[in-house]
Amino acid sequence: MYRFYHQPLADCALSDTIELDRDQARHALKALRLEIGAEVELFDGRGHIATGHLVDANARKPLAVIEVGEVTYTPPVKPNVTIATAIPKGPLADQMVVQLSQLGVDRLVPLRTQRSIVEPNPARLVRFSRTVIESAKQSRRAHAMQVEATTSLEVVLEEVHPVRLIAHGGATGPVQGLAFELHRAASALVLVGPEGGFTDDEVVMAERAACRRWRLGPHILRIETAAVAAAAVVRYLAST
C-alpha cells in the first residue's frame, strides 16, 4: 500500500476527506500514476496512521483527495534517542539524516562545538526535515525524526537524559550495564564530535554533566559513521 504524509491526522474521523499537499499529490499522480479508488496509507509523523482511498484526482493541478478510513495510533519506541552531532560536509550530511531516520532516532540536534566546521543554515535544516519525511515513508515509521536548530554543546548538556554518552576514542572499554540502562530509560543522549574530535575542555564539560565516554570501535570514525553506528547500537541494545 502506497504511503503519504499528511498532518494532522489526530482529529480525522471515518469518511473525512483530506487533500494531499502538492508534492505528495504530484508523487501520487505523476510518479505512481494512482487512479480513483486506489488504497493508500497516511501518516502524520506523530504516531497516527490512517487507511484511505483516492476519491478525486487531477494530475494537472496536481490534486489528490483521500477519503479517510480507520485512524490508529502507534506509541513511540523507547527510549527516546537524541543524537547531538557535528554535521559533515556536503551530501554526507543528507545521507546521515536518512540513515539516522531509518534507524529510529527521535531527535537530531546539529551540534556547535569549538572545532565545528559546518553549521547548517535554515534552508538546509528545512531540507533535512523533508528528507526525514521521505525516509519515514520508505521505512514505515509512525513517528518522524525531529530535526532541531543548531545548538551549542553547553545547551545540549542542560537537557535531562537518564543515559548520556559521548563518543570518544579515548574510552578504555565498553560502557558497563548499558543495555540494562537503556531498557529502563525514558531517553538517551549521544554526543558525536566534529572532525578532530571534541576538545579536552569539552570532554571535561560533558563528563561533569554525567556523560560517559563511549568508544564505538578500534578505529577513528568519520562524523556520519560514528553517528549512525551509535544510533544502531543504542537501538539494538535497547531491544535485546
ABEGO torsion letter per residue (X at the ends): XBBBBBOBAAABBBGBBBBBBAAAAAAAAAAAGBBBGBBBBBBAGAGBBBBBBBABBBAAOBBBBBBBBBBBBBBBBOBBBBBBBBBBBEAAAAAAAAAAAAAGBABBBBBBBAABABBBBAAAAAAAAAAAAAAAAAAGBABBBBBBBBBBAAAAAABBBABBBBBBAABABBBBGAAAAAAABABBBBBBBBBGEBBAAAAAAAAAAGBBBBBAEABBBBAAAAAAAAAAAAAAAAAX
